[in-house]
Amino acid sequence: MQAVFVQAQCSSSPSKLKDIEEQIRKLHGKSALLRLADSVQDCEDVNGLLEDLQEAVNDYMVRS
């Protein structure tokens, strides 16, 4: 079983966005069987990624 860890604690927005992209690609790359078995965890991971994305966008807007 493949573990996906959601953690985007980078200091700069481009780095954080790159990390979010990598995590999304890992989730997308999981087989259908693993997605079915891990659907609850995947939902939690996606929610965490959305929060990270919102934070990165907010950081970008504040810096602009």
PQR file of N, CA, C, O and H, with PARSE charges and radii, in Angstrom:
ATOM      1  N   MET A   1       0.842  -1.174   0.000 -0.4000 1.5000
ATOM      2  CA  MET A   1       0.000   0.000   0.000 -0.0000 2.0000
ATOM      3  C   MET A   1       0.889   1.239   0.000  0.5500 1.7000
ATOM      4  O   MET A   1       1.900   1.282   0.701 -0.5500 1.4000
ATOM      5  N   GLN A   2       0.518   2.233  -0.776 -0.4000 1.5000
ATOM      6  CA  GLN A   2       1.317   3.454  -0.905 -0.0000 2.0000
ATOM      7  C   GLN A   2       0.812   4.504   0.074  0.5500 1.7000
ATOM      8  O   GLN A   2      -0.381   4.805   0.101 -0.5500 1.4000
ATOM      9  H   GLN A   2      -0.303   2.198  -1.346  0.4000 1.0000
ATOM     10  N   ALA A   3       1.699   5.057   0.865 -0.4000 1.5000
ATOM     11  CA  ALA A   3       1.325   6.108   1.811 -0.0000 2.0000
ATOM     12  C   ALA A   3       1.557   7.465   1.175  0.5500 1.7000
ATOM     13  O   ALA A   3       2.565   7.685   0.504 -0.5500 1.4000
ATOM     14  H   ALA A   3       2.669   4.813   0.843  0.4000 1.0000
ATOM     15  N   VAL A   4       0.617   8.370   1.392 -0.4000 1.5000
ATOM     16  CA  VAL A   4       0.745   9.735   0.893 -0.0000 2.0000
ATOM     17  C   VAL A   4       0.698  10.648   2.094  0.5500 1.7000
ATOM     18  O   VAL A   4      -0.274  10.648   2.849 -0.5500 1.4000
ATOM     19  H   VAL A   4      -0.202   8.191   1.938  0.4000 1.0000
ATOM     20  N   PHE A   5       1.741  11.421   2.268 -0.4000 1.5000
ATOM     21  CA  PHE A   5       1.814  12.342   3.387 -0.0000 2.0000
ATOM     22  C   PHE A   5       1.583  13.755   2.881  0.5500 1.7000
ATOM     23  O   PHE A   5       2.262  14.213   1.962 -0.5500 1.4000
ATOM     24  H   PHE A   5       2.530  11.420   1.654  0.4000 1.0000
ATOM     25  N   VAL A   6       0.633  14.434   3.475 -0.4000 1.5000
ATOM     26  CA  VAL A   6       0.321  15.801   3.072 -0.0000 2.0000
ATOM     27  C   VAL A   6       1.050  16.735   4.026  0.5500 1.7000
ATOM     28  O   VAL A   6       0.728  16.830   5.210 -0.5500 1.4000
ATOM     29  H   VAL A   6       0.081  14.062   4.221  0.4000 1.0000
ATOM     30  N   GLN A   7       2.030  17.413   3.476 -0.4000 1.5000
ATOM     31  CA  GLN A   7       2.776  18.357   4.290 -0.0000 2.0000
ATOM     32  C   GLN A   7       3.434  19.361   3.353  0.5500 1.7000
ATOM     33  O   GLN A   7       4.317  19.014   2.569 -0.5500 1.4000
ATOM     34  H   GLN A   7       2.291  17.337   2.514  0.4000 1.0000
ATOM     35  N   ALA A   8       2.998  20.586   3.446 -0.4000 1.5000
ATOM     36  CA  ALA A   8       3.550  21.639   2.595 -0.0000 2.0000
ATOM     37  C   ALA A   8       3.933  22.811   3.486  0.5500 1.7000
ATOM     38  O   ALA A   8       3.259  23.841   3.494 -0.5500 1.4000
ATOM     39  H   ALA A   8       2.280  20.868   4.083  0.4000 1.0000
ATOM     40  N   GLN A   9       4.983  22.653   4.210 -0.4000 1.5000
ATOM     41  CA  GLN A   9       5.410  23.668   5.163 -0.0000 2.0000
ATOM     42  C   GLN A   9       6.621  24.435   4.658  0.5500 1.7000
ATOM     43  O   GLN A   9       7.515  24.759   5.440 -0.5500 1.4000
ATOM     44  H   GLN A   9       5.530  21.817   4.204  0.4000 1.0000
ATOM     45  N   CYS A  10       6.664  24.727   3.370 -0.4000 1.5000
ATOM     46  CA  CYS A  10       7.784  25.450   2.788 -0.0000 2.0000
ATOM     47  C   CYS A  10       7.625  26.935   3.065  0.5500 1.7000
ATOM     48  O   CYS A  10       6.514  27.420   3.278 -0.5500 1.4000
ATOM     49  H   CYS A  10       5.938  24.463   2.735  0.4000 1.0000
ATOM     50  N   SER A  11       8.730  27.647   3.063 -0.4000 1.5000
ATOM     51  CA  SER A  11       8.694  29.058   3.410 -0.0000 2.0000
ATOM     52  C   SER A  11       8.224  29.954   2.280  0.5500 1.7000
ATOM     53  O   SER A  11       7.652  31.011   2.545 -0.5500 1.4000
ATOM     54  H   SER A  11       9.633  27.253   2.890  0.4000 1.0000
ATOM     55  N   SER A  12       8.441  29.572   1.034 -0.4000 1.5000
ATOM     56  CA  SER A  12       8.045  30.435  -0.072 -0.0000 2.0000
ATOM     57  C   SER A  12       6.881  29.827  -0.836  0.5500 1.7000
ATOM     58  O   SER A  12       6.756  28.606  -0.922 -0.5500 1.4000
ATOM     59  H   SER A  12       8.905  28.713   0.818  0.4000 1.0000
ATOM     60  N   SER A  13       6.032  30.682  -1.388 -0.4000 1.5000
ATOM     61  CA  SER A  13       4.847  30.216  -2.112 -0.0000 2.0000
ATOM     62  C   SER A  13       5.179  29.313  -3.291  0.5500 1.7000
ATOM     63  O   SER A  13       4.532  28.277  -3.445 -0.5500 1.4000
ATOM     64  H   SER A  13       6.134  31.674  -1.317  0.4000 1.0000
ATOM     65  N   PRO A  14       6.171  29.658  -4.148 -0.5600 1.5000
ATOM     66  CA  PRO A  14       6.471  28.741  -5.261  0.2800 2.0000
ATOM     67  C   PRO A  14       6.879  27.348  -4.781  0.5500 1.7000
ATOM     68  O   PRO A  14       6.490  26.347  -5.384 -0.5500 1.4000
ATOM     69  N   SER A  15       7.644  27.278  -3.721 -0.4000 1.5000
ATOM     70  CA  SER A  15       8.043  25.970  -3.186 -0.0000 2.0000
ATOM     71  C   SER A  15       6.838  25.230  -2.627  0.5500 1.7000
ATOM     72  O   SER A  15       6.701  24.021  -2.818 -0.5500 1.4000
ATOM     73  H   SER A  15       7.960  28.091  -3.232  0.4000 1.0000
ATOM     74  N   LYS A  16       5.976  25.947  -1.946 -0.4000 1.5000
ATOM     75  CA  LYS A  16       4.779  25.333  -1.381 -0.0000 2.0000
ATOM     76  C   LYS A  16       3.885  24.814  -2.496  0.5500 1.7000
ATOM     77  O   LYS A  16       3.346  23.712  -2.399 -0.5500 1.4000
ATOM     78  H   LYS A  16       6.087  26.929  -1.791  0.4000 1.0000
ATOM     79  N   LEU A  17       3.725  25.602  -3.555 -0.4000 1.5000
ATOM     80  CA  LEU A  17       2.899  25.175  -4.683 -0.0000 2.0000
ATOM     81  C   LEU A  17       3.490  23.946  -5.362  0.5500 1.7000
ATOM     82  O   LEU A  17       2.758  23.047  -5.777 -0.5500 1.4000
ATOM     83  H   LEU A  17       4.164  26.498  -3.634  0.4000 1.0000
ATOM     84  N   LYS A  18       4.799  23.909  -5.473 -0.4000 1.5000
ATOM     85  CA  LYS A  18       5.481  22.754  -6.070 -0.0000 2.0000
ATOM     86  C   LYS A  18       5.228  21.506  -5.229  0.5500 1.7000
ATOM     87  O   LYS A  18       4.993  20.429  -5.777 -0.5500 1.4000
ATOM     88  H   LYS A  18       5.394  24.639  -5.136  0.4000 1.0000
ATOM     89  N   ASP A  19       5.274  21.640  -3.914 -0.4000 1.5000
ATOM     90  CA  ASP A  19       5.028  20.524  -3.013 -0.0000 2.0000
ATOM     91  C   ASP A  19       3.577  20.045  -3.138  0.5500 1.7000
ATOM     92  O   ASP A  19       3.314  18.843  -3.151 -0.5500 1.4000
ATOM     93  H   ASP A  19       5.464  22.515  -3.469  0.4000 1.0000
ATOM     94  N   ILE A  20       2.644  20.991  -3.229 -0.4000 1.5000
ATOM     95  CA  ILE A  20       1.235  20.635  -3.389 -0.0000 2.0000
ATOM     96  C   ILE A  20       1.036  19.880  -4.696  0.5500 1.7000
ATOM     97  O   ILE A  20       0.321  18.879  -4.738 -0.5500 1.4000
ATOM     98  H   ILE A  20       2.858  21.968  -3.219  0.4000 1.0000
ATOM     99  N   GLU A  21       1.668  20.360  -5.763 -0.4000 1.5000
ATOM    100  CA  GLU A  21       1.567  19.683  -7.054 -0.0000 2.0000
ATOM    101  C   GLU A  21       2.077  18.246  -6.959  0.5500 1.7000
ATOM    102  O   GLU A  21       1.465  17.324  -7.498 -0.5500 1.4000
ATOM    103  H   GLU A  21       2.249  21.174  -5.729  0.4000 1.0000
ATOM    104  N   GLU A  22       3.189  18.066  -6.277 -0.4000 1.5000
ATOM    105  CA  GLU A  22       3.766  16.727  -6.126 -0.0000 2.0000
ATOM    106  C   GLU A  22       2.806  15.802  -5.379  0.5500 1.7000
ATOM    107  O   GLU A  22       2.627  14.645  -5.762 -0.5500 1.4000
ATOM    108  H   GLU A  22       3.686  18.815  -5.838  0.4000 1.0000
ATOM    109  N   GLN A  23       2.193  16.314  -4.317 -0.4000 1.5000
ATOM    110  CA  GLN A  23       1.249  15.502  -3.541 -0.0000 2.0000
ATOM    111  C   GLN A  23       0.025  15.141  -4.370  0.5500 1.7000
ATOM    112  O   GLN A  23      -0.476  14.021  -4.278 -0.5500 1.4000
ATOM    113  H   GLN A  23       2.338  17.253  -4.006  0.4000 1.0000
ATOM    114  N   ILE A  24      -0.466  16.083  -5.184 -0.4000 1.5000
ATOM    115  CA  ILE A  24      -1.619  15.806  -6.045 -0.0000 2.0000
ATOM    116  C   ILE A  24      -1.264  14.732  -7.063  0.5500 1.7000
ATOM    117  O   ILE A  24      -2.069  13.843  -7.341 -0.5500 1.4000
ATOM    118  H   ILE A  24      -0.059  16.994  -5.260  0.4000 1.0000
ATOM    119  N   ARG A  25      -0.061  14.814  -7.619 -0.4000 1.5000
ATOM    120  CA  ARG A  25       0.366  13.803  -8.593 -0.0000 2.0000
ATOM    121  C   ARG A  25       0.452  12.422  -7.942  0.5500 1.7000
ATOM    122  O   ARG A  25       0.110  11.423  -8.575 -0.5500 1.4000
ATOM    123  H   ARG A  25       0.593  15.536  -7.393  0.4000 1.0000
ATOM    124  N   LYS A  26       0.903  12.351  -6.692 -0.4000 1.5000
ATOM    125  CA  LYS A  26       0.951  11.064  -5.986 -0.0000 2.0000
ATOM    126  C   LYS A  26      -0.449  10.494  -5.809  0.5500 1.7000
ATOM    127  O   LYS A  26      -0.675   9.305  -6.030 -0.5500 1.4000
ATOM    128  H   LYS A  26       1.181  13.162  -6.177  0.4000 1.0000
ATOM    129  N   LEU A  27      -1.391  11.352  -5.407 -0.4000 1.5000
ATOM    130  CA  LEU A  27      -2.766  10.887  -5.247 -0.0000 2.0000
ATOM    131  C   LEU A  27      -3.346  10.421  -6.578  0.5500 1.7000
ATOM    132  O   LEU A  27      -4.031   9.400  -6.643 -0.5500 1.4000
ATOM    133  H   LEU A  27      -1.207  12.318  -5.227  0.4000 1.0000
ATOM    134  N   HIS A  28      -3.071  11.166  -7.621 -0.4000 1.5000
ATOM    135  CA  HIS A  28      -3.582  10.827  -8.953 -0.0000 2.0000
ATOM    136  C   HIS A  28      -2.976   9.516  -9.462  0.5500 1.7000
ATOM    137  O   HIS A  28      -3.628   8.773 -10.195 -0.5500 1.4000
ATOM    138  H   HIS A  28      -2.515  11.996  -7.568  0.4000 1.0000
ATOM    139  N   GLY A  29      -1.761   9.243  -9.085 -0.4000 1.5000
ATOM    140  CA  GLY A  29      -1.056   8.060  -9.564 -0.0000 2.0000
ATOM    141  C   GLY A  29      -1.429   6.769  -8.856  0.5500 1.7000
ATOM    142  O   GLY A  29      -0.996   5.696  -9.275 -0.5500 1.4000
ATOM    143  H   GLY A  29      -1.231   9.847  -8.490  0.4000 1.0000
ATOM    144  N   LYS A  30      -2.219   6.845  -7.798 -0.4000 1.5000
ATOM    145  CA  LYS A  30      -2.614   5.637  -7.087 -0.0000 2.0000
ATOM    146  C   LYS A  30      -3.546   4.805  -7.955  0.5500 1.7000
ATOM    147  O   LYS A  30      -4.347   5.341  -8.720 -0.5500 1.4000
ATOM    148  H   LYS A  30      -2.571   7.717  -7.458  0.4000 1.0000
ATOM    149  N   SER A  31      -3.431   3.517  -7.827 -0.4000 1.5000
ATOM    150  CA  SER A  31      -4.304   2.629  -8.595 -0.0000 2.0000
ATOM    151  C   SER A  31      -5.747   2.765  -8.095  0.5500 1.7000
ATOM    152  O   SER A  31      -5.993   3.211  -6.975 -0.5500 1.4000
ATOM    153  H   SER A  31      -2.780   3.082  -7.206  0.4000 1.0000
ATOM    154  N   ALA A  32      -6.677   2.375  -8.939 -0.4000 1.5000
ATOM    155  CA  ALA A  32      -8.099   2.456  -8.589 -0.0000 2.0000
ATOM    156  C   ALA A  32      -8.407   1.617  -7.354  0.5500 1.7000
ATOM    157  O   ALA A  32      -9.220   2.016  -6.520 -0.5500 1.4000
ATOM    158  H   ALA A  32      -6.478   2.012  -9.850  0.4000 1.0000
ATOM    159  N   LEU A  33      -7.771   0.471  -7.232 -0.4000 1.5000
ATOM    160  CA  LEU A  33      -8.001  -0.397  -6.086 -0.0000 2.0000
ATOM    161  C   LEU A  33      -7.533   0.271  -4.794  0.5500 1.7000
ATOM    162  O   LEU A  33      -8.229   0.226  -3.780 -0.5500 1.4000
ATOM    163  H   LEU A  33      -7.111   0.146  -7.910  0.4000 1.0000
ATOM    164  N   LEU A  34      -6.353   0.891  -4.835 -0.4000 1.5000
ATOM    165  CA  LEU A  34      -5.864   1.595  -3.646 -0.0000 2.0000
ATOM    166  C   LEU A  34      -6.741   2.793  -3.318  0.5500 1.7000
ATOM    167  O   LEU A  34      -6.992   3.071  -2.146 -0.5500 1.4000
ATOM    168  H   LEU A  34      -5.788   0.928  -5.660  0.4000 1.0000
ATOM    169  N   ARG A  35      -7.211   3.506  -4.337 -0.4000 1.5000
ATOM    170  CA  ARG A  35      -8.085   4.657  -4.097 -0.0000 2.0000
ATOM    171  C   ARG A  35      -9.373   4.214  -3.427  0.5500 1.7000
ATOM    172  O   ARG A  35      -9.872   4.895  -2.531 -0.5500 1.4000
ATOM    173  H   ARG A  35      -7.008   3.280  -5.289  0.4000 1.0000
ATOM    174  N   LEU A  36      -9.914   3.090  -3.847 -0.4000 1.5000
ATOM    175  CA  LEU A  36     -11.133   2.576  -3.249 -0.0000 2.0000
ATOM    176  C   LEU A  36     -10.890   2.192  -1.792  0.5500 1.7000
ATOM    177  O   LEU A  36     -11.703   2.498  -0.920 -0.5500 1.4000
ATOM    178  H   LEU A  36      -9.509   2.536  -4.575  0.4000 1.0000
ATOM    179  N   ALA A  37      -9.783   1.530  -1.537 -0.4000 1.5000
ATOM    180  CA  ALA A  37      -9.457   1.086  -0.179 -0.0000 2.0000
ATOM    181  C   ALA A  37      -9.123   2.257   0.732  0.5500 1.7000
ATOM    182  O   ALA A  37      -9.391   2.199   1.932 -0.5500 1.4000
ATOM    183  H   ALA A  37      -9.123   1.282  -2.246  0.4000 1.0000
ATOM    184  N   ASP A  38      -8.547   3.309   0.191 -0.4000 1.5000
ATOM    185  CA  ASP A  38      -8.094   4.445   0.998 -0.0000 2.0000
ATOM    186  C   ASP A  38      -8.945   5.684   0.780  0.5500 1.7000
ATOM    187  O   ASP A  38      -8.456   6.798   0.966 -0.5500 1.4000
ATOM    188  H   ASP A  38      -8.329   3.356  -0.784  0.4000 1.0000
ATOM    189  N   SER A  39     -10.203   5.523   0.393 -0.4000 1.5000
ATOM    190  CA  SER A  39     -11.002   6.687   0.007 -0.0000 2.0000
ATOM    191  C   SER A  39     -11.153   7.705   1.139  0.5500 1.7000
ATOM    192  O   SER A  39     -11.121   8.909   0.883 -0.5500 1.4000
ATOM    193  H   SER A  39     -10.601   4.618   0.242  0.4000 1.0000
ATOM    194  N   VAL A  40     -11.316   7.255   2.363 -0.4000 1.5000
ATOM    195  CA  VAL A  40     -11.458   8.190   3.482 -0.0000 2.0000
ATOM    196  C   VAL A  40     -10.152   8.960   3.686  0.5500 1.7000
ATOM    197  O   VAL A  40     -10.168  10.178   3.861 -0.5500 1.4000
ATOM    198  H   VAL A  40     -11.342   6.277   2.570  0.4000 1.0000
ATOM    199  N   GLN A  41      -9.041   8.257   3.665 -0.4000 1.5000
ATOM    200  CA  GLN A  41      -7.743   8.923   3.828 -0.0000 2.0000
ATOM    201  C   GLN A  41      -7.483   9.871   2.659  0.5500 1.7000
ATOM    202  O   GLN A  41      -6.965  10.970   2.855 -0.5500 1.4000
ATOM    203  H   GLN A  41      -9.029   7.268   3.523  0.4000 1.0000
ATOM    204  N   ASP A  42      -7.837   9.453   1.455 -0.4000 1.5000
ATOM    205  CA  ASP A  42      -7.649  10.311   0.283 -0.0000 2.0000
ATOM    206  C   ASP A  42      -8.452  11.597   0.415  0.5500 1.7000
ATOM    207  O   ASP A  42      -7.963  12.673   0.070 -0.5500 1.4000
ATOM    208  H   ASP A  42      -8.258   8.560   1.296  0.4000 1.0000
ATOM    209  N   CYS A  43      -9.674  11.494   0.909 -0.4000 1.5000
ATOM    210  CA  CYS A  43     -10.495  12.699   1.118 -0.0000 2.0000
ATOM    211  C   CYS A  43      -9.835  13.634   2.116  0.5500 1.7000
ATOM    212  O   CYS A  43      -9.817  14.849   1.918 -0.5500 1.4000
ATOM    213  H   CYS A  43     -10.071  10.620   1.190  0.4000 1.0000
ATOM    214  N   GLU A  44      -9.298  13.074   3.182 -0.4000 1.5000
ATOM    215  CA  GLU A  44      -8.594  13.896   4.172 -0.0000 2.0000
ATOM    216  C   GLU A  44      -7.356  14.536   3.551  0.5500 1.7000
ATOM    217  O   GLU A  44      -7.059  15.701   3.814 -0.5500 1.4000
ATOM    218  H   GLU A  44      -9.313  12.087   3.343  0.4000 1.0000
ATOM    219  N   ASP A  45      -6.639  13.780   2.732 -0.4000 1.5000
ATOM    220  CA  ASP A  45      -5.445  14.308   2.067 -0.0000 2.0000
ATOM    221  C   ASP A  45      -5.807  15.454   1.126  0.5500 1.7000
ATOM    222  O   ASP A  45      -5.130  16.482   1.097 -0.5500 1.4000
ATOM    223  H   ASP A  45      -6.880  12.834   2.518  0.4000 1.0000
ATOM    224  N   VAL A  46      -6.878  15.269   0.360 -0.4000 1.5000
ATOM    225  CA  VAL A  46      -7.303  16.314  -0.575 -0.0000 2.0000
ATOM    226  C   VAL A  46      -7.741  17.554   0.197  0.5500 1.7000
ATOM    227  O   VAL A  46      -7.412  18.672  -0.200 -0.5500 1.4000
ATOM    228  H   VAL A  46      -7.428  14.434   0.384  0.4000 1.0000
ATOM    229  N   ASN A  47      -8.467  17.379   1.277 -0.4000 1.5000
ATOM    230  CA  ASN A  47      -8.867  18.530   2.092 -0.0000 2.0000
ATOM    231  C   ASN A  47      -7.646  19.274   2.622  0.5500 1.7000
ATOM    232  O   ASN A  47      -7.623  20.505   2.630 -0.5500 1.4000
ATOM    233  H   ASN A  47      -8.734  16.471   1.599  0.4000 1.0000
ATOM    234  N   GLY A  48      -6.643  18.542   3.059 -0.4000 1.5000
ATOM    235  CA  GLY A  48      -5.411  19.168   3.538 -0.0000 2.0000
ATOM    236  C   GLY A  48      -4.693  19.920   2.428  0.5500 1.7000
ATOM    237  O   GLY A  48      -4.155  21.006   2.647 -0.5500 1.4000
ATOM    238  H   GLY A  48      -6.662  17.542   3.052  0.4000 1.0000
ATOM    239  N   LEU A  49      -4.689  19.332   1.231 -0.4000 1.5000
ATOM    240  CA  LEU A  49      -4.051  19.997   0.093 -0.0000 2.0000
ATOM    241  C   LEU A  49      -4.801  21.272  -0.285  0.5500 1.7000
ATOM    242  O   LEU A  49      -4.180  22.275  -0.637 -0.5500 1.4000
ATOM    243  H   LEU A  49      -5.125  18.451   1.054  0.4000 1.0000
ATOM    244  N   LEU A  50      -6.128  21.239  -0.216 -0.4000 1.5000
ATOM    245  CA  LEU A  50      -6.901  22.447  -0.502 -0.0000 2.0000
ATOM    246  C   LEU A  50      -6.607  23.551   0.512  0.5500 1.7000
ATOM    247  O   LEU A  50      -6.515  24.723   0.149 -0.5500 1.4000
ATOM    248  H   LEU A  50      -6.632  20.425   0.070  0.4000 1.0000
ATOM    249  N   GLU A  51      -6.462  23.176   1.774 -0.4000 1.5000
ATOM    250  CA  GLU A  51      -6.103  24.158   2.798 -0.0000 2.0000
ATOM    251  C   GLU A  51      -4.714  24.723   2.533  0.5500 1.7000
ATOM    252  O   GLU A  51      -4.491  25.926   2.667 -0.5500 1.4000
ATOM    253  H   GLU A  51      -6.537  22.223   2.068  0.4000 1.0000
ATOM    254  N   ASP A  52      -3.785  23.857   2.160 -0.4000 1.5000
ATOM    255  CA  ASP A  52      -2.427  24.312   1.844 -0.0000 2.0000
ATOM    256  C   ASP A  52      -2.437  25.241   0.635  0.5500 1.7000
ATOM    257  O   ASP A  52      -1.725  26.246   0.611 -0.5500 1.4000
ATOM    258  H   ASP A  52      -3.965  22.879   2.052  0.4000 1.0000
ATOM    259  N   LEU A  53      -3.242  24.904  -0.361 -0.4000 1.5000
ATOM    260  CA  LEU A  53      -3.338  25.732  -1.560 -0.0000 2.0000
ATOM    261  C   LEU A  53      -3.927  27.099  -1.224  0.5500 1.7000
ATOM    262  O   LEU A  53      -3.449  28.125  -1.708 -0.5500 1.4000
ATOM    263  H   LEU A  53      -3.821  24.088  -0.341  0.4000 1.0000
ATOM    264  N   GLN A  54      -4.957  27.106  -0.401 -0.4000 1.5000
ATOM    265  CA  GLN A  54      -5.559  28.379   0.016 -0.0000 2.0000
ATOM    266  C   GLN A  54      -4.538  29.236   0.769  0.5500 1.7000
ATOM    267  O   GLN A  54      -4.460  30.445   0.552 -0.5500 1.4000
ATOM    268  H   GLN A  54      -5.345  26.273  -0.007  0.4000 1.0000
ATOM    269  N   GLU A  55      -3.774  28.622   1.635 -0.4000 1.5000
ATOM    270  CA  GLU A  55      -2.746  29.342   2.383 -0.0000 2.0000
ATOM    271  C   GLU A  55      -1.678  29.902   1.443  0.5500 1.7000
ATOM    272  O   GLU A  55      -1.237  31.038   1.612 -0.5500 1.4000
ATOM    273  H   GLU A  55      -3.837  27.640   1.812  0.4000 1.0000
ATOM    274  N   ALA A  56      -1.265  29.112   0.462 -0.4000 1.5000
ATOM    275  CA  ALA A  56      -0.246  29.563  -0.492 -0.0000 2.0000
ATOM    276  C   ALA A  56      -0.760  30.745  -1.311  0.5500 1.7000
ATOM    277  O   ALA A  56      -0.027  31.705  -1.545 -0.5500 1.4000
ATOM    278  H   ALA A  56      -1.623  28.189   0.325  0.4000 1.0000
ATOM    279  N   VAL A  57      -2.020  30.676  -1.747 -0.4000 1.5000
ATOM    280  CA  VAL A  57      -2.602  31.781  -2.512 -0.0000 2.0000
ATOM    281  C   VAL A  57      -2.702  33.028  -1.634  0.5500 1.7000
ATOM    282  O   VAL A  57      -2.393  34.131  -2.084 -0.5500 1.4000
ATOM    283  H   VAL A  57      -2.616  29.896  -1.557  0.4000 1.0000
ATOM    284  N   ASN A  58      -3.128  32.859  -0.397 -0.4000 1.5000
ATOM    285  CA  ASN A  58      -3.197  33.998   0.524 -0.0000 2.0000
ATOM    286  C   ASN A  58      -1.823  34.609   0.742  0.5500 1.7000
ATOM    287  O   ASN A  58      -1.688  35.832   0.738 -0.5500 1.4000
ATOM    288  H   ASN A  58      -3.379  31.963  -0.031  0.4000 1.0000
ATOM    289  N   ASP A  59      -0.801  33.781   0.933 -0.4000 1.5000
ATOM    290  CA  ASP A  59       0.567  34.282   1.099 -0.0000 2.0000
ATOM    291  C   ASP A  59       0.999  35.067  -0.131  0.5500 1.7000
ATOM    292  O   ASP A  59       1.622  36.122  -0.011 -0.5500 1.4000
ATOM    293  H   ASP A  59      -0.911  32.788   0.936  0.4000 1.0000
ATOM    294  N   TYR A  60       0.667  34.553  -1.318 -0.4000 1.5000
ATOM    295  CA  TYR A  60       1.024  35.226  -2.555 -0.0000 2.0000
ATOM    296  C   TYR A  60       0.327  36.587  -2.654  0.5500 1.7000
ATOM    297  O   TYR A  60       0.941  37.582  -3.040 -0.5500 1.4000
ATOM    298  H   TYR A  60       0.161  33.696  -1.415  0.4000 1.0000
ATOM    299  N   MET A  61      -0.954  36.618  -2.303 -0.4000 1.5000
ATOM    300  CA  MET A  61      -1.712  37.867  -2.399 -0.0000 2.0000
ATOM    301  C   MET A  61      -1.180  38.911  -1.418  0.5500 1.7000
ATOM    302  O   MET A  61      -1.142  40.099  -1.740 -0.5500 1.4000
ATOM    303  H   MET A  61      -1.453  35.811  -1.989  0.4000 1.0000
ATOM    304  N   VAL A  62      -0.773  38.481  -0.239 -0.4000 1.5000
ATOM    305  CA  VAL A  62      -0.252  39.412   0.759 -0.0000 2.0000
ATOM    306  C   VAL A  62       1.086  39.967   0.307  0.5500 1.7000
ATOM    307  O   VAL A  62       1.373  41.142   0.536 -0.5500 1.4000
ATOM    308  H   VAL A  62      -0.804  37.516   0.022  0.4000 1.0000
ATOM    309  N   ARG A  63       1.906  39.153  -0.328 -0.4000 1.5000
ATOM    310  CA  ARG A  63       3.232  39.578  -0.775 -0.0000 2.0000
ATOM    311  C   ARG A  63       3.177  40.462  -2.021  0.5500 1.7000
ATOM    312  O   ARG A  63       4.098  41.239  -2.269 -0.5500 1.4000
ATOM    313  H   ARG A  63       1.673  38.198  -0.515  0.4000 1.0000
ATOM    314  N   SER A  64       2.109  40.347  -2.798 -0.4000 1.5000
ATOM    315  CA  SER A  64       2.013  41.109  -4.056 -0.0000 2.0000
ATOM    316  C   SER A  64       1.668  42.558  -3.822  0.5500 1.7000
ATOM    317  O   SER A  64       1.551  43.327  -4.777 -0.5500 1.4000
ATOM    318  H   SER A  64       1.361  39.715  -2.596  0.4000 1.0000
TER
END
